């Protein structure tokens, strides 16, 4: 896949890691990538997931926890 390919970003409130794990579990030739976590600087609590990179059948995705307040 070319380096300049598009990456689809999926927005979640707090379920990004769970969603990426689910999707990579049902699609063949898929894998989880890096998991980016908040630091003490925030805005989320330290150690909580901010972004998860994953790939499904060669297509790059990212799952973002946007923490939308309801």
Helices and strands as residue ranges (DSSP letters): E 8-12, H 16-26, E 30-37, E 49-56, E 59-65
